[in-house]
Amino acid sequence: MQNPKFTDHLERMAAVHDAKNHDYAEAGDPLSNFTFAATVAGTDTDTVFRVLIGVKLARLNELLGKGKTPQHESIDDSLLDLSVYAALWASSRR
């Protein structure tokens, strides 16, 4: 059984990734921003991904766990970013 909501989420992930990648990464290296961030922080890309995912989880914890109302991006947008970060992290390890 197909899950149209899941398929829609994957399509939204791809669209967000493609749009943001233009602003964040060098042409020809879609992960260059994560490599650059690792260099600036004096760490590795795995740590960069863990930190970015941790920040999104902390935000979701405040909004969902403590009942705050989002003032900027929606909860759905944070979940979408979290999904993209996880997929990029997995792709970086291949």
N, CA, C and O atoms as a CHARMM CRD file, in Angstrom:
* protein
*
  376
    1    1 MET  N      0.84700  -1.17900   0.00000 PROA 1      0.00000
    2    1 MET  CA     0.00000   0.00000   0.00000 PROA 1      0.00000
    3    1 MET  C      0.89100   1.24000   0.00000 PROA 1      0.00000
    4    1 MET  O      1.79400   1.36600   0.82800 PROA 1      0.00000
    5    2 GLN  N      0.63700   2.13100  -0.91200 PROA 2      0.00000
    6    2 GLN  CA     1.41400   3.35600  -0.98500 PROA 2      0.00000
    7    2 GLN  C      0.89900   4.38200   0.01100 PROA 2      0.00000
    8    2 GLN  O     -0.27900   4.39200   0.37000 PROA 2      0.00000
    9    3 ASN  N      1.79300   5.23100   0.44100 PROA 3      0.00000
   10    3 ASN  CA     1.45300   6.28200   1.39700 PROA 3      0.00000
   11    3 ASN  C      1.65000   7.62800   0.70500 PROA 3      0.00000
   12    3 ASN  O      2.77400   8.12700   0.64600 PROA 3      0.00000
   13    4 PRO  N      0.57500   8.22700   0.18100 PROA 4      0.00000
   14    4 PRO  CA     0.72800   9.48200  -0.55500 PROA 4      0.00000
   15    4 PRO  C      1.30800  10.62200   0.28300 PROA 4      0.00000
   16    4 PRO  O      1.99600  11.48900  -0.25600 PROA 4      0.00000
   17    5 LYS  N      1.04700  10.63500   1.57500 PROA 5      0.00000
   18    5 LYS  CA     1.60300  11.69200   2.42300 PROA 5      0.00000
   19    5 LYS  C      3.11800  11.55600   2.53100 PROA 5      0.00000
   20    5 LYS  O      3.84100  12.55200   2.55300 PROA 5      0.00000
   21    6 PHE  N      3.58800  10.31800   2.59700 PROA 6      0.00000
   22    6 PHE  CA     5.03200  10.07300   2.64700 PROA 6      0.00000
   23    6 PHE  C      5.68100  10.49300   1.33300 PROA 6      0.00000
   24    6 PHE  O      6.72100  11.15100   1.33000 PROA 6      0.00000
   25    7 THR  N      5.06600  10.11200   0.22000 PROA 7      0.00000
   26    7 THR  CA     5.59100  10.49600  -1.09100 PROA 7      0.00000
   27    7 THR  C      5.62700  12.01000  -1.23800 PROA 7      0.00000
   28    7 THR  O      6.59800  12.56600  -1.75200 PROA 7      0.00000
   29    8 ASP  N      4.57400  12.67400  -0.79000 PROA 8      0.00000
   30    8 ASP  CA     4.54200  14.13600  -0.82500 PROA 8      0.00000
   31    8 ASP  C      5.66900  14.72500   0.01500 PROA 8      0.00000
   32    8 ASP  O      6.30800  15.69300  -0.39600 PROA 8      0.00000
   33    9 HSD  N      5.91900  14.14600   1.19300 PROA 9      0.00000
   34    9 HSD  CA     6.99700  14.62400   2.06000 PROA 9      0.00000
   35    9 HSD  C      8.34900  14.48400   1.35900 PROA 9      0.00000
   36    9 HSD  O      9.17000  15.40100   1.41100 PROA 9      0.00000
   37   10 LEU  N      8.58500  13.34700   0.70500 PROA 10     0.00000
   38   10 LEU  CA     9.84000  13.14700  -0.01100 PROA 10     0.00000
   39   10 LEU  C      9.99700  14.16100  -1.14000 PROA 10     0.00000
   40   10 LEU  O     11.09400  14.67300  -1.36600 PROA 10     0.00000
   41   11 GLU  N      8.92200  14.44800  -1.84100 PROA 11     0.00000
   42   11 GLU  CA     8.97600  15.43900  -2.91800 PROA 11     0.00000
   43   11 GLU  C      9.25400  16.83200  -2.36600 PROA 11     0.00000
   44   11 GLU  O     10.01200  17.59700  -2.96300 PROA 11     0.00000
   45   12 ARG  N      8.64600  17.16700  -1.22900 PROA 12     0.00000
   46   12 ARG  CA     8.91400  18.46000  -0.58900 PROA 12     0.00000
   47   12 ARG  C     10.35700  18.52700  -0.11500 PROA 12     0.00000
   48   12 ARG  O     10.99600  19.57300  -0.22600 PROA 12     0.00000
   49   13 MET  N     10.88400  17.41200   0.42000 PROA 13     0.00000
   50   13 MET  CA    12.28600  17.37000   0.83400 PROA 13     0.00000
   51   13 MET  C     13.19700  17.69100  -0.34300 PROA 13     0.00000
   52   13 MET  O     14.12100  18.49300  -0.21700 PROA 13     0.00000
   53   14 ALA  N     12.93800  17.06900  -1.47600 PROA 14     0.00000
   54   14 ALA  CA    13.76900  17.29300  -2.65500 PROA 14     0.00000
   55   14 ALA  C     13.69000  18.74600  -3.10900 PROA 14     0.00000
   56   14 ALA  O     14.70800  19.34300  -3.45900 PROA 14     0.00000
   57   15 ALA  N     12.50600  19.31000  -3.10600 PROA 15     0.00000
   58   15 ALA  CA    12.34000  20.70300  -3.53900 PROA 15     0.00000
   59   15 ALA  C     13.06700  21.66100  -2.60200 PROA 15     0.00000
   60   15 ALA  O     13.74700  22.58000  -3.05700 PROA 15     0.00000
   61   16 VAL  N     12.92500  21.45000  -1.29700 PROA 16     0.00000
   62   16 VAL  CA    13.60700  22.31100  -0.31900 PROA 16     0.00000
   63   16 VAL  C     15.12200  22.16200  -0.45700 PROA 16     0.00000
   64   16 VAL  O     15.85100  23.15400  -0.46000 PROA 16     0.00000
   65   17 HSD  N     15.58400  20.93400  -0.57000 PROA 17     0.00000
   66   17 HSD  CA    17.02000  20.70400  -0.72200 PROA 17     0.00000
   67   17 HSD  C     17.55100  21.42900  -1.94900 PROA 17     0.00000
   68   17 HSD  O     18.55900  22.13200  -1.86900 PROA 17     0.00000
   69   18 ASP  N     16.88300  21.26400  -3.07800 PROA 18     0.00000
   70   18 ASP  CA    17.36900  21.87400  -4.31800 PROA 18     0.00000
   71   18 ASP  C     17.38900  23.40000  -4.20500 PROA 18     0.00000
   72   18 ASP  O     18.33800  24.04100  -4.65700 PROA 18     0.00000
   73   19 ALA  N     16.35400  23.97900  -3.60900 PROA 19     0.00000
   74   19 ALA  CA    16.29500  25.43600  -3.48900 PROA 19     0.00000
   75   19 ALA  C     17.36400  25.96400  -2.53300 PROA 19     0.00000
   76   19 ALA  O     18.06000  26.92800  -2.85200 PROA 19     0.00000
   77   20 LYS  N     17.49600  25.34100  -1.37200 PROA 20     0.00000
   78   20 LYS  CA    18.47300  25.81600  -0.38400 PROA 20     0.00000
   79   20 LYS  C     19.90200  25.52700  -0.82000 PROA 20     0.00000
   80   20 LYS  O     20.81500  26.29400  -0.51500 PROA 20     0.00000
   81   21 ASN  N     20.09700  24.41900  -1.53400 PROA 21     0.00000
   82   21 ASN  CA    21.44400  24.04700  -1.94900 PROA 21     0.00000
   83   21 ASN  C     22.05900  25.12900  -2.81700 PROA 21     0.00000
   84   21 ASN  O     23.27000  25.34600  -2.77700 PROA 21     0.00000
   85   22 HSD  N     21.24600  25.79800  -3.58900 PROA 22     0.00000
   86   22 HSD  CA    21.73200  26.89100  -4.44100 PROA 22     0.00000
   87   22 HSD  C     22.40100  27.97500  -3.60900 PROA 22     0.00000
   88   22 HSD  O     23.44100  28.50900  -3.99600 PROA 22     0.00000
   89   23 ASP  N     21.80400  28.30100  -2.46300 PROA 23     0.00000
   90   23 ASP  CA    22.31300  29.38300  -1.61900 PROA 23     0.00000
   91   23 ASP  C     23.45200  28.95100  -0.70500 PROA 23     0.00000
   92   23 ASP  O     24.27900  29.77800  -0.31900 PROA 23     0.00000
   93   24 TYR  N     23.50900  27.66900  -0.35300 PROA 24     0.00000
   94   24 TYR  CA    24.43900  27.22400   0.67800 PROA 24     0.00000
   95   24 TYR  C     25.69900  26.55000   0.15900 PROA 24     0.00000
   96   24 TYR  O     26.75600  26.67200   0.77900 PROA 24     0.00000
   97   25 ALA  N     25.61600  25.84100  -0.96100 PROA 25     0.00000
   98   25 ALA  CA    26.73600  24.98600  -1.37300 PROA 25     0.00000
   99   25 ALA  C     27.36400  25.45400  -2.68200 PROA 25     0.00000
  100   25 ALA  O     26.74400  26.14500  -3.49000 PROA 25     0.00000
  101   26 GLU  N     28.60800  25.05100  -2.85600 PROA 26     0.00000
  102   26 GLU  CA    29.32700  25.33400  -4.09600 PROA 26     0.00000
  103   26 GLU  C     28.75300  24.48900  -5.22200 PROA 26     0.00000
  104   26 GLU  O     28.26900  23.38100  -4.99100 PROA 26     0.00000
  105   27 ALA  N     28.80800  25.01000  -6.43200 PROA 27     0.00000
  106   27 ALA  CA    28.39600  24.23100  -7.59700 PROA 27     0.00000
  107   27 ALA  C     29.27900  22.99200  -7.69300 PROA 27     0.00000
  108   27 ALA  O     30.50200  23.08800  -7.58300 PROA 27     0.00000
  109   28 GLY  N     28.67800  21.85900  -7.89300 PROA 28     0.00000
  110   28 GLY  CA    29.44100  20.61900  -8.03200 PROA 28     0.00000
  111   28 GLY  C     29.71300  19.89200  -6.73600 PROA 28     0.00000
  112   28 GLY  O     30.15200  18.74200  -6.76400 PROA 28     0.00000
  113   29 ASP  N     29.46600  20.52600  -5.59500 PROA 29     0.00000
  114   29 ASP  CA    29.67000  19.87100  -4.29900 PROA 29     0.00000
  115   29 ASP  C     28.51700  20.22300  -3.37400 PROA 29     0.00000
  116   29 ASP  O     28.60600  21.19200  -2.62000 PROA 29     0.00000
  117   30 PRO  N     27.43000  19.44900  -3.41800 PROA 30     0.00000
  118   30 PRO  CA    26.23100  19.78200  -2.65900 PROA 30     0.00000
  119   30 PRO  C     26.39900  19.71900  -1.14000 PROA 30     0.00000
  120   30 PRO  O     25.51000  20.14300  -0.40100 PROA 30     0.00000
  121   31 LEU  N     27.52300  19.19700  -0.67600 PROA 31     0.00000
  122   31 LEU  CA    27.76300  19.11600   0.76900 PROA 31     0.00000
  123   31 LEU  C     28.87600  20.05900   1.22600 PROA 31     0.00000
  124   31 LEU  O     29.33600  19.97400   2.36500 PROA 31     0.00000
  125   32 SER  N     29.30600  20.95100   0.34500 PROA 32     0.00000
  126   32 SER  CA    30.43900  21.82300   0.67300 PROA 32     0.00000
  127   32 SER  C     30.15900  22.71300   1.87800 PROA 32     0.00000
  128   32 SER  O     31.08300  23.03700   2.62400 PROA 32     0.00000
  129   33 ASN  N     28.91800  23.11300   2.08400 PROA 33     0.00000
  130   33 ASN  CA    28.60500  23.96000   3.24200 PROA 33     0.00000
  131   33 ASN  C     28.83000  23.22100   4.56100 PROA 33     0.00000
  132   33 ASN  O     29.22600  23.82800   5.55500 PROA 33     0.00000
  133   34 PHE  N     28.58100  21.92500   4.56800 PROA 34     0.00000
  134   34 PHE  CA    28.79900  21.14900   5.79300 PROA 34     0.00000
  135   34 PHE  C     30.29200  20.93500   6.03000 PROA 34     0.00000
  136   34 PHE  O     30.74900  20.95000   7.17300 PROA 34     0.00000
  137   35 THR  N     31.04200  20.74000   4.96800 PROA 35     0.00000
  138   35 THR  CA    32.49600  20.62000   5.08000 PROA 35     0.00000
  139   35 THR  C     33.09200  21.93500   5.57200 PROA 35     0.00000
  140   35 THR  O     33.96400  21.94700   6.44000 PROA 35     0.00000
  141   36 PHE  N     32.61100  23.03800   5.00700 PROA 36     0.00000
  142   36 PHE  CA    33.09000  24.36000   5.42800 PROA 36     0.00000
  143   36 PHE  C     32.77300  24.59400   6.90600 PROA 36     0.00000
  144   36 PHE  O     33.63100  25.04900   7.66200 PROA 36     0.00000
  145   37 ALA  N     31.53500  24.28200   7.31900 PROA 37     0.00000
  146   37 ALA  CA    31.14600  24.46700   8.72300 PROA 37     0.00000
  147   37 ALA  C     32.01900  23.62000   9.64200 PROA 37     0.00000
  148   37 ALA  O     32.39300  24.06800  10.72500 PROA 37     0.00000
  149   38 ALA  N     32.34000  22.41900   9.22500 PROA 38     0.00000
  150   38 ALA  CA    33.20300  21.55200  10.03400 PROA 38     0.00000
  151   38 ALA  C     34.59000  22.16500  10.18100 PROA 38     0.00000
  152   38 ALA  O     35.17400  22.12400  11.26400 PROA 38     0.00000
  153   39 THR  N     35.11000  22.72400   9.11800 PROA 39     0.00000
  154   39 THR  CA    36.43000  23.37000   9.16500 PROA 39     0.00000
  155   39 THR  C     36.40900  24.56400  10.10400 PROA 39     0.00000
  156   39 THR  O     37.30300  24.72300  10.93500 PROA 39     0.00000
  157   40 VAL  N     35.39300  25.40100   9.97100 PROA 40     0.00000
  158   40 VAL  CA    35.27700  26.58400  10.84000 PROA 40     0.00000
  159   40 VAL  C     35.19600  26.17400  12.30800 PROA 40     0.00000
  160   40 VAL  O     35.80300  26.81100  13.16900 PROA 40     0.00000
  161   41 ALA  N     34.45500  25.12100  12.58800 PROA 41     0.00000
  162   41 ALA  CA    34.25900  24.67500  13.97100 PROA 41     0.00000
  163   41 ALA  C     35.40000  23.78800  14.47300 PROA 41     0.00000
  164   41 ALA  O     35.44500  23.44600  15.65400 PROA 41     0.00000
  165   42 GLY  N     36.30800  23.42100  13.59100 PROA 42     0.00000
  166   42 GLY  CA    37.41100  22.55000  14.00300 PROA 42     0.00000
  167   42 GLY  C     36.93700  21.15400  14.35300 PROA 42     0.00000
  168   42 GLY  O     37.42900  20.54300  15.30200 PROA 42     0.00000
  169   43 THR  N     35.97800  20.64900  13.58300 PROA 43     0.00000
  170   43 THR  CA    35.41100  19.33600  13.86300 PROA 43     0.00000
  171   43 THR  C     35.18400  18.60200  12.55200 PROA 43     0.00000
  172   43 THR  O     35.74700  18.98100  11.52500 PROA 43     0.00000
  173   44 ASP  N     34.36600  17.55900  12.57400 PROA 44     0.00000
  174   44 ASP  CA    34.08000  16.79100  11.36600 PROA 44     0.00000
  175   44 ASP  C     32.61900  16.98300  10.95200 PROA 44     0.00000
  176   44 ASP  O     31.80900  17.52600  11.70300 PROA 44     0.00000
  177   45 THR  N     32.30900  16.52900   9.75300 PROA 45     0.00000
  178   45 THR  CA    30.94600  16.74000   9.23800 PROA 45     0.00000
  179   45 THR  C     29.89700  15.94800  10.02300 PROA 45     0.00000
  180   45 THR  O     28.75800  16.40000  10.14600 PROA 45     0.00000
  181   46 ASP  N     30.25200  14.79400  10.54700 PROA 46     0.00000
  182   46 ASP  CA    29.28700  14.05000  11.37300 PROA 46     0.00000
  183   46 ASP  C     28.83600  14.90600  12.55600 PROA 46     0.00000
  184   46 ASP  O     27.65200  14.92600  12.89400 PROA 46     0.00000
  185   47 THR  N     29.76300  15.60300  13.17300 PROA 47     0.00000
  186   47 THR  CA    29.42500  16.46800  14.30300 PROA 47     0.00000
  187   47 THR  C     28.54700  17.62800  13.85700 PROA 47     0.00000
  188   47 THR  O     27.60800  18.00100  14.56000 PROA 47     0.00000
  189   48 VAL  N     28.84300  18.20000  12.70000 PROA 48     0.00000
  190   48 VAL  CA    28.01500  19.29300  12.17000 PROA 48     0.00000
  191   48 VAL  C     26.57700  18.81700  12.00900 PROA 48     0.00000
  192   48 VAL  O     25.64600  19.50400  12.42900 PROA 48     0.00000
  193   49 PHE  N     26.39000  17.65200  11.40700 PROA 49     0.00000
  194   49 PHE  CA    25.03000  17.12800  11.23400 PROA 49     0.00000
  195   49 PHE  C     24.36200  16.85300  12.57900 PROA 49     0.00000
  196   49 PHE  O     23.17800  17.14700  12.74900 PROA 49     0.00000
  197   50 ARG  N     25.09800  16.29600  13.53100 PROA 50     0.00000
  198   50 ARG  CA    24.51600  16.04000  14.86100 PROA 50     0.00000
  199   50 ARG  C     24.07200  17.33700  15.52300 PROA 50     0.00000
  200   50 ARG  O     23.01100  17.38500  16.14400 PROA 50     0.00000
  201   51 VAL  N     24.86500  18.37200  15.39500 PROA 51     0.00000
  202   51 VAL  CA    24.51900  19.66300  15.99500 PROA 51     0.00000
  203   51 VAL  C     23.28600  20.25200  15.32600 PROA 51     0.00000
  204   51 VAL  O     22.36100  20.68700  16.01100 PROA 51     0.00000
  205   52 LEU  N     23.25900  20.27100  14.00300 PROA 52     0.00000
  206   52 LEU  CA    22.10400  20.83500  13.30100 PROA 52     0.00000
  207   52 LEU  C     20.81800  20.07400  13.62200 PROA 52     0.00000
  208   52 LEU  O     19.76700  20.67900  13.83300 PROA 52     0.00000
  209   53 ILE  N     20.90900  18.75800  13.65600 PROA 53     0.00000
  210   53 ILE  CA    19.74500  17.94400  14.01400 PROA 53     0.00000
  211   53 ILE  C     19.36700  18.20600  15.46800 PROA 53     0.00000
  212   53 ILE  O     18.18300  18.28900  15.79600 PROA 53     0.00000
  213   54 GLY  N     20.36000  18.33500  16.33400 PROA 54     0.00000
  214   54 GLY  CA    20.09300  18.62800  17.73900 PROA 54     0.00000
  215   54 GLY  C     19.37300  19.95000  17.93100 PROA 54     0.00000
  216   54 GLY  O     18.47500  20.04900  18.76800 PROA 54     0.00000
  217   55 VAL  N     19.75200  20.96500  17.17100 PROA 55     0.00000
  218   55 VAL  CA    19.10300  22.27100  17.25100 PROA 55     0.00000
  219   55 VAL  C     17.64400  22.15800  16.82300 PROA 55     0.00000
  220   55 VAL  O     16.76400  22.71800  17.47700 PROA 55     0.00000
  221   56 LYS  N     17.37900  21.43900  15.73300 PROA 56     0.00000
  222   56 LYS  CA    15.98600  21.25800  15.28000 PROA 56     0.00000
  223   56 LYS  C     15.17900  20.48800  16.32000 PROA 56     0.00000
  224   56 LYS  O     14.02500  20.82700  16.58600 PROA 56     0.00000
  225   57 LEU  N     15.77500  19.45800  16.90800 PROA 57     0.00000
  226   57 LEU  CA    15.07300  18.69000  17.94100 PROA 57     0.00000
  227   57 LEU  C     14.79900  19.54300  19.17600 PROA 57     0.00000
  228   57 LEU  O     13.74200  19.41900  19.79500 PROA 57     0.00000
  229   58 ALA  N     15.74700  20.40900  19.53700 PROA 58     0.00000
  230   58 ALA  CA    15.53500  21.30100  20.68700 PROA 58     0.00000
  231   58 ALA  C     14.37400  22.24800  20.41800 PROA 58     0.00000
  232   58 ALA  O     13.55900  22.50600  21.30400 PROA 58     0.00000
  233   59 ARG  N     14.29900  22.76800  19.19400 PROA 59     0.00000
  234   59 ARG  CA    13.19300  23.66200  18.81800 PROA 59     0.00000
  235   59 ARG  C     11.86900  22.91200  18.89200 PROA 59     0.00000
  236   59 ARG  O     10.89300  23.41600  19.44700 PROA 59     0.00000
  237   60 LEU  N     11.84000  21.71000  18.33100 PROA 60     0.00000
  238   60 LEU  CA    10.60700  20.92300  18.36600 PROA 60     0.00000
  239   60 LEU  C     10.21700  20.56900  19.79800 PROA 60     0.00000
  240   60 LEU  O      9.03200  20.50700  20.12500 PROA 60     0.00000
  241   61 ASN  N     11.20200  20.33800  20.63900 PROA 61     0.00000
  242   61 ASN  CA    10.91900  20.05100  22.04400 PROA 61     0.00000
  243   61 ASN  C     10.25500  21.24500  22.71900 PROA 61     0.00000
  244   61 ASN  O      9.31800  21.07900  23.50000 PROA 61     0.00000
  245   62 GLU  N     10.73500  22.43400  22.42300 PROA 62     0.00000
  246   62 GLU  CA    10.12300  23.64100  22.98900 PROA 62     0.00000
  247   62 GLU  C      8.68500  23.81300  22.49100 PROA 62     0.00000
  248   62 GLU  O      7.78100  24.12400  23.26500 PROA 62     0.00000
  249   63 LEU  N      8.49300  23.60600  21.19500 PROA 63     0.00000
  250   63 LEU  CA     7.17100  23.83900  20.61500 PROA 63     0.00000
  251   63 LEU  C      6.18200  22.74700  20.97400 PROA 63     0.00000
  252   63 LEU  O      5.06400  23.03200  21.40300 PROA 63     0.00000
  253   64 LEU  N      6.58900  21.50400  20.80200 PROA 64     0.00000
  254   64 LEU  CA     5.66500  20.39300  21.03100 PROA 64     0.00000
  255   64 LEU  C      5.63500  19.95200  22.49400 PROA 64     0.00000
  256   64 LEU  O      4.57300  19.65800  23.04300 PROA 64     0.00000
  257   65 GLY  N      6.80000  19.90900  23.10900 PROA 65     0.00000
  258   65 GLY  CA     6.88900  19.42500  24.48300 PROA 65     0.00000
  259   65 GLY  C      6.41900  20.43100  25.51300 PROA 65     0.00000
  260   65 GLY  O      5.97900  20.05500  26.60000 PROA 65     0.00000
  261   66 LYS  N      6.50900  21.70300  25.17700 PROA 66     0.00000
  262   66 LYS  CA     6.14900  22.73800  26.13800 PROA 66     0.00000
  263   66 LYS  C      4.97900  23.58900  25.66700 PROA 66     0.00000
  264   66 LYS  O      4.59300  24.55500  26.32600 PROA 66     0.00000
  265   67 GLY  N      4.42000  23.21900  24.51700 PROA 67     0.00000
  266   67 GLY  CA     3.20900  23.86700  24.04600 PROA 67     0.00000
  267   67 GLY  C      3.35300  25.29500  23.55100 PROA 67     0.00000
  268   67 GLY  O      2.38200  26.05100  23.54400 PROA 67     0.00000
  269   68 LYS  N      4.55100  25.66900  23.14000 PROA 68     0.00000
  270   68 LYS  CA     4.74200  27.01500  22.61300 PROA 68     0.00000
  271   68 LYS  C      4.15200  27.11700  21.20400 PROA 68     0.00000
  272   68 LYS  O      4.04500  26.12300  20.48700 PROA 68     0.00000
  273   69 THR  N      3.78000  28.31700  20.83100 PROA 69     0.00000
  274   69 THR  CA     3.29300  28.58500  19.48300 PROA 69     0.00000
  275   69 THR  C      4.45100  29.10000  18.64700 PROA 69     0.00000
  276   69 THR  O      5.14200  30.03000  19.06300 PROA 69     0.00000
  277   70 PRO  N      4.68200  28.50900  17.46100 PROA 70     0.00000
  278   70 PRO  CA     5.79200  28.97200  16.61700 PROA 70     0.00000
  279   70 PRO  C      5.64500  30.44300  16.24100 PROA 70     0.00000
  280   70 PRO  O      4.55300  30.90500  15.90900 PROA 70     0.00000
  281   71 GLN  N      6.75000  31.16700  16.29600 PROA 71     0.00000
  282   71 GLN  CA     6.76000  32.57600  15.92100 PROA 71     0.00000
  283   71 GLN  C      7.42100  32.79900  14.57000 PROA 71     0.00000
  284   71 GLN  O      7.32700  33.88600  14.00100 PROA 71     0.00000
  285   72 HSD  N      8.08400  31.77900  14.06000 PROA 72     0.00000
  286   72 HSD  CA     8.78100  31.95000  12.78000 PROA 72     0.00000
  287   72 HSD  C      8.36000  30.83900  11.83600 PROA 72     0.00000
  288   72 HSD  O      7.32800  30.94900  11.17400 PROA 72     0.00000
  289   73 GLU  N      9.13500  29.78100  11.76500 PROA 73     0.00000
  290   73 GLU  CA     8.78700  28.68700  10.86400 PROA 73     0.00000
  291   73 GLU  C      7.82200  27.72900  11.55500 PROA 73     0.00000
  292   73 GLU  O      7.80500  27.61300  12.78000 PROA 73     0.00000
  293   74 SER  N      7.03700  27.06100  10.75500 PROA 74     0.00000
  294   74 SER  CA     6.04500  26.12900  11.29900 PROA 74     0.00000
  295   74 SER  C      6.71300  24.86000  11.81900 PROA 74     0.00000
  296   74 SER  O      7.86800  24.57600  11.50100 PROA 74     0.00000
  297   75 ILE  N      5.98300  24.11600  12.60900 PROA 75     0.00000
  298   75 ILE  CA     6.46600  22.81800  13.07700 PROA 75     0.00000
  299   75 ILE  C      6.72500  21.91300  11.87800 PROA 75     0.00000
  300   75 ILE  O      7.72600  21.19800  11.84000 PROA 75     0.00000
  301   76 ASP  N      5.81900  21.94500  10.89700 PROA 76     0.00000
  302   76 ASP  CA     6.01000  21.12600   9.69400 PROA 76     0.00000
  303   76 ASP  C      7.30200  21.49000   8.96800 PROA 76     0.00000
  304   76 ASP  O      7.98900  20.60900   8.45100 PROA 76     0.00000
  305   77 ASP  N      7.64100  22.78200   8.92300 PROA 77     0.00000
  306   77 ASP  CA     8.89000  23.19800   8.28900 PROA 77     0.00000
  307   77 ASP  C     10.10200  22.67500   9.06000 PROA 77     0.00000
  308   77 ASP  O     11.09800  22.27300   8.45800 PROA 77     0.00000
  309   78 SER  N     10.01800  22.67900  10.38400 PROA 78     0.00000
  310   78 SER  CA    11.12900  22.14000  11.18000 PROA 78     0.00000
  311   78 SER  C     11.28100  20.64200  10.94900 PROA 78     0.00000
  312   78 SER  O     12.40000  20.13800  10.84800 PROA 78     0.00000
  313   79 LEU  N     10.16500  19.93100  10.86700 PROA 79     0.00000
  314   79 LEU  CA    10.22300  18.48900  10.59600 PROA 79     0.00000
  315   79 LEU  C     10.78800  18.22300   9.20200 PROA 79     0.00000
  316   79 LEU  O     11.53500  17.26500   9.00100 PROA 79     0.00000
  317   80 LEU  N     10.43300  19.06300   8.25600 PROA 80     0.00000
  318   80 LEU  CA    10.96400  18.92400   6.90300 PROA 80     0.00000
  319   80 LEU  C     12.47600  19.15000   6.90400 PROA 80     0.00000
  320   80 LEU  O     13.21800  18.37600   6.29900 PROA 80     0.00000
  321   81 ASP  N     12.93500  20.20800   7.57900 PROA 81     0.00000
  322   81 ASP  CA    14.38100  20.46100   7.68400 PROA 81     0.00000
  323   81 ASP  C     15.09500  19.29200   8.35100 PROA 81     0.00000
  324   81 ASP  O     16.17100  18.88300   7.91400 PROA 81     0.00000
  325   82 LEU  N     14.50300  18.76400   9.39600 PROA 82     0.00000
  326   82 LEU  CA    15.08200  17.62300  10.10900 PROA 82     0.00000
  327   82 LEU  C     15.22600  16.42800   9.17000 PROA 82     0.00000
  328   82 LEU  O     16.24900  15.74400   9.18500 PROA 82     0.00000
  329   83 SER  N     14.20900  16.17800   8.35900 PROA 83     0.00000
  330   83 SER  CA    14.25200  15.08100   7.38900 PROA 83     0.00000
  331   83 SER  C     15.36700  15.29400   6.37100 PROA 83     0.00000
  332   83 SER  O     16.10000  14.36400   6.03600 PROA 83     0.00000
  333   84 VAL  N     15.48700  16.52500   5.88400 PROA 84     0.00000
  334   84 VAL  CA    16.52300  16.83000   4.89300 PROA 84     0.00000
  335   84 VAL  C     17.90800  16.65300   5.51000 PROA 84     0.00000
  336   84 VAL  O     18.78900  16.06500   4.88300 PROA 84     0.00000
  337   85 TYR  N     18.11200  17.15400   6.73200 PROA 85     0.00000
  338   85 TYR  CA    19.40800  16.97800   7.39200 PROA 85     0.00000
  339   85 TYR  C     19.75000  15.49500   7.53800 PROA 85     0.00000
  340   85 TYR  O     20.88500  15.09500   7.28000 PROA 85     0.00000
  341   86 ALA  N     18.78300  14.68100   7.94600 PROA 86     0.00000
  342   86 ALA  CA    19.04900  13.24800   8.11600 PROA 86     0.00000
  343   86 ALA  C     19.40400  12.60000   6.78100 PROA 86     0.00000
  344   86 ALA  O     20.32100  11.78100   6.71400 PROA 86     0.00000
  345   87 ALA  N     18.68700  12.96000   5.72200 PROA 87     0.00000
  346   87 ALA  CA    18.97300  12.38700   4.40300 PROA 87     0.00000
  347   87 ALA  C     20.33700  12.84400   3.89300 PROA 87     0.00000
  348   87 ALA  O     21.08800  12.04900   3.32700 PROA 87     0.00000
  349   88 LEU  N     20.65900  14.12200   4.09100 PROA 88     0.00000
  350   88 LEU  CA    21.97600  14.62400   3.66700 PROA 88     0.00000
  351   88 LEU  C     23.09700  13.94000   4.44700 PROA 88     0.00000
  352   88 LEU  O     24.13400  13.58700   3.88600 PROA 88     0.00000
  353   89 TRP  N     22.87200  13.76100   5.74500 PROA 89     0.00000
  354   89 TRP  CA    23.89200  13.08700   6.56600 PROA 89     0.00000
  355   89 TRP  C     24.12000  11.66900   6.04800 PROA 89     0.00000
  356   89 TRP  O     25.26000  11.23600   5.87700 PROA 89     0.00000
  357   90 ALA  N     23.02900  10.95700   5.80300 PROA 90     0.00000
  358   90 ALA  CA    23.15500   9.58900   5.28300 PROA 90     0.00000
  359   90 ALA  C     23.88400   9.58700   3.94000 PROA 90     0.00000
  360   90 ALA  O     24.74400   8.73900   3.69800 PROA 90     0.00000
  361   91 SER  N     23.54000  10.53300   3.07000 PROA 91     0.00000
  362   91 SER  CA    24.17900  10.59500   1.74700 PROA 91     0.00000
  363   91 SER  C     25.66600  10.95000   1.85800 PROA 91     0.00000
  364   91 SER  O     26.47400  10.51200   1.04100 PROA 91     0.00000
  365   92 SER  N     26.01900  11.74300   2.86800 PROA 92     0.00000
  366   92 SER  CA    27.42600  12.13300   3.02500 PROA 92     0.00000
  367   92 SER  C     28.29800  10.95800   3.44500 PROA 92     0.00000
  368   92 SER  O     29.51300  10.98800   3.25200 PROA 92     0.00000
  369   93 ARG  N     27.69900   9.94100   4.00800 PROA 93     0.00000
  370   93 ARG  CA    28.44600   8.79300   4.50800 PROA 93     0.00000
  371   93 ARG  C     28.58800   7.69800   3.46300 PROA 93     0.00000
  372   93 ARG  O     29.21600   6.67300   3.72600 PROA 93     0.00000
  373   94 ARG  N     28.01900   7.89600   2.29300 PROA 94     0.00000
  374   94 ARG  CA    28.07300   6.88800   1.22900 PROA 94     0.00000
  375   94 ARG  C     29.34400   7.02100   0.43000 PROA 94     0.00000
  376   94 ARG  O     29.56600   6.25600  -0.50900 PROA 94     0.00000
